[in-house]
């Protein structure tokens, strides 16, 4: 897992680019990008991935199916974190 701080991390994604801001999950305020944690984007990354931590099968047993990227945002009003993620 690697971390990219600020807007430079918005392109460290497995799908579309992460937004600069998102709606805060706590107070509906504006949450601004803090960092993006991303895995397996380097060709030489052979480490275990988050998707291997838990099974993803059966009802009520949702888990990641592939490597992921997680963008963490902090609200400018309440400072609570909000996260967006996607998978490869």
Backbone torsions as a table, in degrees:
resi	resn	phi	psi	omega
1	UNK	NA	129.6	176.4
2	UNK	-118.9	154.0	-178.3
3	UNK	-121.9	133.5	174.4
4	UNK	-120.7	124.5	-174.6
5	UNK	-85.3	139.8	172.8
6	UNK	70.5	-159.1	-174.6
7	UNK	-62.1	-22.7	177.4
8	UNK	-61.0	-23.5	-179.3
9	UNK	-82.9	-11.4	-175.0
10	UNK	-61.2	-23.9	178.7
11	UNK	-93.7	-4.4	178.4
12	UNK	-83.6	74.9	-171.1
13	UNK	-142.6	154.7	177.1
14	UNK	-92.4	-8.6	-179.4
15	UNK	-132.8	-131.4	-179.6
16	UNK	-75.6	158.2	-179.8
17	UNK	-56.8	138.9	175.7
18	UNK	-69.1	148.0	177.5
19	UNK	-76.1	158.2	177.3
20	UNK	-68.1	-32.7	179.6
21	UNK	-136.0	161.1	174.9
22	UNK	-149.1	167.1	179.3
23	UNK	-74.7	131.4	179.3
24	UNK	-65.0	133.5	179.5
25	UNK	-73.1	-17.5	-177.2
26	UNK	-93.2	-45.6	-172.4
27	UNK	-127.9	3.9	-177.9
28	UNK	68.8	10.0	176.2
29	UNK	-74.2	-172.8	179.1
30	UNK	-91.0	121.8	176.4
31	UNK	-103.7	130.2	-176.7
32	UNK	-104.7	148.6	-177.4
33	UNK	-58.2	135.0	174.2
34	UNK	-107.6	-55.8	179.6
35	UNK	-161.6	164.7	174.3
36	UNK	-124.1	126.4	173.2
37	UNK	-99.9	129.4	-175.1
38	UNK	-139.8	147.4	-179.0
39	UNK	-126.9	151.2	172.3
40	UNK	63.1	27.1	178.0
41	UNK	-89.0	-12.6	175.3
42	UNK	-94.4	139.1	-177.3
43	UNK	-60.9	-28.2	-176.7
44	UNK	-91.7	9.1	-179.1
45	UNK	-78.9	102.4	-179.4
46	UNK	-109.8	8.8	-177.7
47	UNK	-70.8	158.1	174.8
48	UNK	-60.8	150.1	-179.0
49	UNK	-110.2	160.5	-178.1
50	UNK	-55.7	-34.2	-177.9
51	UNK	-62.5	-18.9	-179.5
52	UNK	-88.2	-1.7	-177.7
53	UNK	-72.9	-35.7	-175.6
54	UNK	-140.4	153.9	177.6
55	UNK	-70.6	154.2	177.1
56	UNK	-126.3	72.2	-179.3
57	UNK	-154.3	146.9	178.0
58	UNK	84.4	162.5	-179.0
59	UNK	-65.5	135.7	178.5
60	UNK	72.8	16.3	-178.4
61	UNK	-126.4	55.7	-179.2
62	UNK	-78.6	137.2	175.3
63	UNK	-157.1	166.0	179.9
64	UNK	-59.7	145.6	178.9
65	UNK	-107.3	-5.9	-176.1
66	UNK	-156.6	178.0	177.5
67	UNK	-61.1	157.1	-171.9
68	UNK	-135.3	166.8	171.4
69	UNK	-132.5	135.1	-177.5
70	UNK	-126.9	121.1	176.5
71	UNK	-97.2	128.1	-179.8
72	UNK	-111.8	127.8	-176.7
73	UNK	-117.4	152.0	177.0
74	UNK	-123.5	131.7	-176.0
75	UNK	-71.7	136.0	178.5
76	UNK	-75.7	-14.8	179.7
77	UNK	-96.7	-51.1	-175.7
78	UNK	-110.7	-9.4	179.4
79	UNK	67.8	5.9	176.3
80	UNK	-69.8	149.2	179.6
81	UNK	-83.5	150.8	172.1
82	UNK	-134.2	138.9	-179.0
83	UNK	-122.4	142.2	169.5
84	UNK	-119.4	146.5	179.2
85	UNK	-143.2	164.4	169.4
86	UNK	-151.6	171.2	-175.3
87	UNK	-129.4	158.7	178.5
88	UNK	-71.1	NA	NA
